[in-house]
Amino acid sequence: MNPQLFLQRACQFVITLSLLGSPAVTAATPGELDTSFSPNPEIARTVTSFSIIDRHLYPAWVPSAAVYRRLREDGSVDDTWRITAPLQGSIFSVSPSPWGGWVLQAQSRAHLMQRDGTFTQISRAGFSPHGIAPIYTTDDGSWVTMAVDGMTRVRPDGRLDLNARRDSQLRSLAFVKTGGGSISLGANTWNVVVRDTQGRLILGGTFQSVAGEPRIGLARLLPDGQLDRTWNPGPALGLAKTPWADPEELAKLDPLIEVPTEFITAQPTALALGTNDSVLIAIEEATPNGGPDRRLAIVDAQGKVVSTFPDTSLRNPHLMRMQPDGRIFLGGGLMTEWNGTPVGNLIRVEADGTLDPSFQVSLAPAESMVYDFALDDAGRLWISGGFESVNGVARPGLARLHASLPSPVPVTLKPTHRR
C-alpha cells in the first residue's frame, strides 16, 4: 500500500474520549428536590421499601407478583418490563444476579432466574428480626443466604454445600438491654447482614463464635462460607462476653426459661456498606441505668475502626447509607435532635458524626417518618415515607433528592471511523 495512503487512512480512524452513561453534573443544592422524578401519587403511596438498580426503582411489598412493575427515572411505570416467575403473594425483594438474571423473594418462596431465562424455585430464605434474609448469587451459579445458625449455600446443580454450614456455624449469646425491656436469648444468632463488592458477607448479631473461633458480634464470611480470619473489629468496638446483666430485666423472664449465664455487652443492629468495602455499623449497648446506649462506627475493609460516635437520635429502626465521600445519611423512625441540635427525620452527618448543615430537607407533615432510602450512582437520594410534600412540593410517599456529585465513570475510548 502507498505509505501516504496508509497514513491518510490511519489518521481517519479518530479516537474520541467520551463519558458514556455519565449524567450531566449540575450544581444542585444538597437536599434539593429532583423535580424530574414525579411518580403517580397512587403508586407512590404503596411503596415502602425498594431497591435502586441501574437507576430504576424496584418496589418491595408489592401485593401481587402478577402486577409487579418497576419505575423509570422519571417515575413512570415501565410497562415493557415483566416478571415471569410463578410467584404468589407479596414480593419482599428483587435483586440482580452476576449473569443478568434476577432473584425474587416472596412471602413463602423465592425464585432465581437462570442463564437461559427460566426461573428455578429455591428454598425459603432464613429469617432475622428484620424480616426475610436476603439471597445472594455467586459467579458460579450458587446461591447463599443466612440461616439462624450459619450460611446456607446451594450449588448450581441443587446440592446443598454442607461445608459452608459447618465453616460458618454460629454460637449465640444472650443480650439484655438495660432499662429497655429488650431481651434476646439467642434465638437469632445474627441480626443483620450485608454483602461487600468481593462477595463476602458481613454479619452482626449476638454470636460469640464462628466455626469455633472467637468472634463477638461481628464477623465476615468468605463467599464459600469460611470465616475471614483477617477481619475482627469486635474487640476494638467493645463487643465482649460478660457474666453481668440487669437483674430487674432478667426477673421479667418466664420462670420456665433457664436464665443464661453469659451475655454480650452490645449488639450490632444495622449495617451499611461504605466506600472501598468499609462498613457502617449501628451498635446498641447494654449500659447500666438505661443511659445513652447507641453509637455508630465505621470499620474499613481490613477491620480497622476508623470512626465511632454516639447516635443521639431516637430513631428505630436504623436507616443509613454512606455516600462516596464518606458522609452518612441517617433516617428512619423518629428523630428530633442530633447532639443537641433540633433536626428533622432525614439528616446527613460527617464521618465523625458532626451534623452536616449543608443538607437540608423539609418533609410535611413535620412528623413524617422515612421508611427507606437509597443512593444511586448519579448522586441522588431516593426516599419513601409517610410524607405528603418535600421542600414544599407535593410528593406523597416517594421522592428523589440531589445529594452529591455523581460517582466517577471511567473514561472510555470510542473509535470513530470516517470515510
Residue pairs with C-beta under 8 A, 6 or more apart in sequence:
12 417
12 418
12 419
13 415
13 416
13 417
13 418
14 415
14 416
14 417
14 418
15 413
15 414
15 415
15 416
16 413
16 414
16 415
16 416
17 411
17 412
17 413
17 414
18 411
18 412
18 414
19 409
19 411
19 412
20 409
20 412
20 414
21 409
22 406
22 409
23 378
23 406
25 405
25 406
26 402
28 34
28 402
29 402
30 348
30 356
30 358
30 359
30 360
30 402
30 403
30 404
31 358
31 359
31 360
31 361
31 391
31 401
31 402
31 403
32 391
32 401
32 402
33 390
33 391
33 393
33 395
33 399
33 400
33 401
33 402
34 380
34 399
34 400
34 401
34 402
35 393
36 73
36 74
36 400
37 73
37 74
37 75
37 382
37 399
37 400
38 74
38 75
38 395
39 71
39 75
39 76
39 398
40 75
40 77
41 394
41 396
41 397
43 71
43 77
43 398
44 75
44 384
44 395
44 396
44 397
44 398
45 396
45 397
45 398
46 59
46 62
46 63
46 397
47 57
47 59
47 384
47 397
47 398
48 59
48 60
48 61
48 371
48 372
48 384
49 59
49 60
49 61
49 371
49 372
49 384
50 57
50 58
50 59
50 60
50 372
50 374
50 382
50 384
51 57
51 58
51 60
51 93
51 94
51 95
51 374
52 58
52 374
52 375
52 376
52 382
53 94
53 95
53 96
55 73
55 376
55 377
55 378
56 70
56 71
56 72
56 73
56 78
56 81
57 70
57 71
57 382
58 70
58 94
59 70
59 71
60 91
60 92
60 93
60 94
61 90
61 91
61 92
62 68
62 90
62 91
63 90
64 89
64 90
65 83
65 85
65 87
65 88
65 89
65 91
65 104
65 106
68 83
68 91
69 77
69 78
69 79
69 81
70 77
70 78
70 81
71 77
71 78
72 78
75 398
83 102
83 104
84 119
85 102
85 104
85 111
85 113
85 119
86 111
86 119
86 121
87 104
87 106
87 109
87 111
88 106
88 108
88 109
89 106
89 107
89 108
90 106
90 107
91 104
91 105
91 106
92 105
92 106
92 107
92 131
92 132
93 103
93 104
93 105
93 132
93 134
94 102
94 103
94 104
94 105
95 102
95 103
95 134
95 135
95 136
96 102
96 103
97 103
97 112
97 113
97 137
98 137
98 138
98 139
99 115
99 139
99 141
101 112
101 113
101 114
101 115
101 117
101 137
102 112
102 113
103 110
103 111
103 112
103 113
103 135
103 136
103 137
103 143
104 110
104 111
104 113
104 119
105 125
105 132
105 134
105 135
108 124
109 121
109 122
109 123
109 124
110 121
110 122
110 123
110 124
110 125
110 135
111 119
111 120
111 121
111 122
112 119
112 120
112 122
112 135
112 137
112 143
113 119
114 120
114 141
115 141
122 135
122 143
122 154
123 152
123 154
125 132
125 133
125 134
125 135
125 145
126 132
126 133
126 145
126 146
126 147
126 148
126 152
127 133
127 148
127 188
128 146
128 188
128 190
128 191
128 192
128 193
129 188
129 191
130 191
130 192
130 317
133 145
133 146
133 147
133 193
134 145
134 193
134 195
135 143
135 144
135 145
136 143
136 144
136 145
136 195
136 199
136 201
137 143
137 144
138 144
138 199
138 223
139 199
140 155
140 156
141 155
141 156
142 153
142 154
142 155
142 156
142 161
143 153
143 154
144 151
144 152
144 153
144 154
144 164
144 201
144 223
144 225
145 151
145 152
146 152
146 190
146 193
146 201
146 203
147 165
148 170
148 187
148 188
148 189
148 190
149 169
149 170
149 189
150 164
150 165
150 166
150 168
150 169
150 170
150 225
151 164
151 165
151 167
151 168
151 201
151 221
151 225
152 160
152 164
152 165
153 160
153 161
153 164
153 165
153 224
153 225
154 160
154 161
155 161
161 224
161 225
163 224
163 225
164 224
164 225
165 225
166 211
166 225
167 211
167 224
167 225
167 226
167 227
168 210
168 211
168 221
168 225
168 226
168 227
169 210
169 211
169 212
170 189
170 190
170 203
170 205
170 207
170 209
170 210
171 189
171 207
171 208
171 209
172 186
172 188
172 189
172 205
172 206
172 207
172 208
173 186
173 206
173 207
173 208
173 216
173 241
173 260
173 262
173 263
173 264
174 183
174 184
174 185
174 186
174 206
174 245
174 260
174 262
174 263
174 264
175 182
175 183
175 184
175 206
175 263
175 264
175 267
175 286
176 182
176 183
176 184
176 245
176 246
176 249
176 250
176 263
176 286
177 183
177 249
177 284
177 286
177 293
178 246
178 249
178 286
178 287
178 288
178 289
178 290
178 293
179 246
179 289
179 290
179 291
180 290
180 293
181 249
181 252
183 249
183 250
183 252
183 253
184 206
184 267
185 257
185 260
186 206
186 260
188 205
188 206
189 205
189 206
189 207
190 203
190 204
190 205
190 206
190 207
191 204
191 205
191 206
191 267
191 268
191 269
192 203
192 204
192 205
192 268
192 269
192 270
192 271
193 201
193 202
193 203
193 204
193 271
194 201
194 202
194 271
194 272
194 273
194 279
195 201
195 202
195 273
196 202
196 273
196 277
196 279
196 301
197 273
197 277
198 223
198 277
199 223
200 220
200 221
200 222
200 223
200 228
201 220
201 221
202 218
202 219
202 220
202 271
202 279
203 210
203 218
203 219
203 220
203 221
204 217
204 218
204 267
204 268
204 269
204 270
204 271
204 281
205 217
205 267
205 268
206 217
206 264
206 267
207 215
207 216
207 217
207 219
208 214
208 215
208 216
208 241
208 262
208 264
209 215
210 219
210 221
210 227
211 226
211 227
213 227
213 229
215 227
215 232
215 234
216 234
216 235
216 239
216 240
216 241
216 264
217 234
217 237
217 239
217 264
217 266
217 267
217 268
218 232
218 233
218 234
218 237
218 239
218 268
218 281
218 299
219 227
219 228
219 231
219 232
219 234
220 227
220 228
220 231
220 303
221 227
221 228
222 228
230 302
230 303
231 301
231 302
231 303
232 303
233 297
233 299
233 303
233 304
233 305
234 240
236 304
236 305
237 266
237 281
237 283
237 297
237 299
237 305
237 308
238 265
238 266
238 285
239 264
239 265
239 266
239 267
239 268
239 283
240 264
240 265
241 262
241 263
241 264
241 265
242 262
242 263
242 264
242 265
243 261
243 262
243 263
244 263
245 260
245 263
245 286
246 286
246 288
250 259
253 259
263 286
264 286
265 285
265 286
266 283
266 284
266 285
266 286
267 283
267 284
268 281
268 282
268 283
268 284
269 282
269 283
269 284
269 317
269 318
270 281
270 282
270 317
270 318
270 319
270 320
271 279
271 280
271 281
271 282
272 279
272 280
272 320
272 321
272 322
273 279
273 280
273 322
274 280
274 298
274 322
274 326
275 322
275 324
275 325
275 326
276 300
276 301
277 300
277 301
278 298
278 299
278 300
278 301
278 306
278 322
279 298
279 299
280 296
280 297
280 298
280 320
280 322
280 328
281 296
281 297
281 298
281 299
282 294
282 295
282 296
282 311
282 318
282 320
283 294
283 295
283 296
283 297
284 293
284 294
285 293
285 294
285 295
286 293
287 293
292 310
292 312
294 310
294 311
295 308
295 309
295 310
295 311
296 308
296 309
296 310
296 311
296 320
296 328
296 353
297 305
297 307
297 308
297 309
298 305
298 306
298 307
298 308
298 322
298 326
298 351
299 305
299 306
300 306
306 351
307 351
307 352
307 353
309 352
309 353
310 339
310 353
311 318
312 337
312 338
312 339
312 340
313 330
313 333
313 334
313 335
313 336
313 337
313 338
313 343
314 333
314 334
314 335
314 336
315 330
315 331
315 332
315 333
315 334
315 335
315 345
316 332
316 333
316 334
317 332
317 333
318 330
318 332
318 333
319 329
319 330
319 331
319 332
319 333
319 370
319 372
319 373
320 328
320 329
320 330
320 331
321 328
321 329
321 373
321 374
321 375
321 381
322 328
322 329
323 329
323 375
323 379
323 403
323 404
324 404
324 407
325 404
326 350
326 351
327 348
327 349
327 350
327 351
327 356
327 404
328 348
328 349
328 350
328 351
329 346
329 347
329 348
329 373
329 375
329 381
329 403
330 346
330 347
330 348
330 349
331 345
331 346
331 347
331 370
331 373
331 383
332 345
332 369
332 370
332 371
333 345
333 369
334 345
334 367
334 369
335 343
335 344
335 345
335 346
335 347
336 342
336 343
337 343
338 347
338 349
338 355
339 353
339 355
341 355
343 355
344 361
344 362
344 363
344 366
345 363
345 367
345 368
345 369
345 370
345 385
346 361
346 363
346 370
346 373
346 383
347 355
347 356
347 359
348 355
348 356
348 358
348 359
348 403
349 355
349 356
350 356
359 403
361 390
361 391
361 401
362 390
362 391
362 392
363 370
363 385
363 387
363 389
363 390
364 387
364 388
364 389
364 390
364 392
365 386
365 387
365 388
368 385
368 386
368 387
368 388
369 385
369 386
370 383
370 384
370 385
370 387
371 384
371 385
371 386
372 383
372 384
372 385
373 381
373 382
373 383
373 384
374 381
374 382
375 381
375 382
375 403
375 404
376 382
377 406
377 407
377 409
378 406
378 407
379 402
379 403
379 404
379 405
379 406
379 407
380 400
380 401
380 402
380 403
381 400
381 401
381 402
381 403
382 398
382 399
382 400
382 401
383 390
383 398
383 399
383 400
383 401
384 397
384 398
385 397
386 397
387 395
387 396
387 397
387 399
388 394
388 395
388 396
389 395
389 396
390 399
390 401
